[in-house]
Amino acid sequence: METVRIGSSDVSRFIIGGNPFSGSSSGHGREADKDLPHYYTCARIKETYRQAESLGVTTAVARADAHILRVLMEYWDEGGTIQWIGQTCPELDSHERSLDRVSEAGGIACHIHGGVADRLLDAGRMEELIPIVEHARRIGLAIGLAGHNPDTFRWAEENLDLDYYMCSYFRGPSERGQEINHDYIAATRDTMNDLIRTLSRPVIHYKVLAAGRSDPAEALPYVAGKLRPTDAVCVGICTNQKPDMIREDLELLGFAQPGT
């Protein structure tokens, strides 16, 4: 599989997302959020990583919490080689401590949680991100910023020294409990991609399937047509819904390797 550069690391253009592994269905409701941890045991997460690696995927995005750290430690001890890009966990402690955990555990990069960045933008407090980025530089960890609002990245372009961005294809209604429809998603993903074309850093496109609300047969070819040469795509995997989901996603993106 082709790779892109994040910081000093080469990562696969398809990246495994970690929300399902951490019990987040991205707005599908409390029952869905309760069911995911029962399905995604440590063993099943490791099995998903092994399947991904067998298909040429080298990289995963996941939260910098104790659960993910434990899974990755076991996976690496068992011979797995998947690279980890962390996400800060502001509900646990400071962003700086999240960066420390990722660095100490052997992660290759970490980004600031997207909801945090968007809320700081709304409050006019984006300058609070500056010392977090400076801390990443001090410890030698590649640093990124996630978000759902194009204005988040416009501000970052002018004010932050980052290695990459995580740009979401949809935003808004899921966080307010409103129904998301395809027209809304199509409008916001186009707006985000108009912005992505102007950004100076590599971009990891995420929430490209709107957490299962979009048809992969339409959404993933759309992504493939929007990725710049420097960009990758992150997709959460739910093998409880479709065991061969990774292979199908790779085929729809045009990333599948011959013979796999």
Stockholm file with secondary structure:
# STOCKHOLM 1.0

chainA/1-260         METVRIGSSDVSRFIIGGNPFSGSSSGHGREADKDLPHYYTCARIKETYRQAESLGVTTAVARADAHILRVLMEYWDEGGTIQWIGQTCPELDSHERSLDRVSEAGGIACHIHGGVADRLLDAGRMEELIPIVEHARRIGLAIGLAGHNPDTFRWAEENLDLDYYMCSYFRGPSERGQEINHDYIAATRDTMNDLIRTLSRPVIHYKVLAAGRSDPAEALPYVAGKLRPTDAVCVGICTNQKPDMIREDLELLGFAQPGT
#=GR chainA/1-260 SS CCEEEETTEEEESEEEECTGGGTCCSSSCHHHHHHHHHHSCHHHHHHHHHHHHHTTCCEEEEESSHHHHHHHHHHHHTTCCCEEEEECCTTTSCHHHHHHHHHHHTCSEEEECHHHHHHHHHHTCGGGGHHHHHHHHHHTCEEEEEESSHHHHHHHHHHCCCSEEEEESCCSGGGGTCCCCHHHHHHHHHHHHHHHTTCSSCEEEECTTTTTTSCHHHHHHHHHHHCCTTCEEEEECCTTTCTTHHHHHHHHHTCCCTTC
#=GC SS_cons         CCEEEETTEEEESEEEECTGGGTCCSSSCHHHHHHHHHHSCHHHHHHHHHHHHHTTCCEEEEESSHHHHHHHHHHHHTTCCCEEEEECCTTTSCHHHHHHHHHHHTCSEEEECHHHHHHHHHHTCGGGGHHHHHHHHHHTCEEEEEESSHHHHHHHHHHCCCSEEEEESCCSGGGGTCCCCHHHHHHHHHHHHHHHTTCSSCEEEECTTTTTTSCHHHHHHHHHHHCCTTCEEEEECCTTTCTTHHHHHHHHHTCCCTTC
//
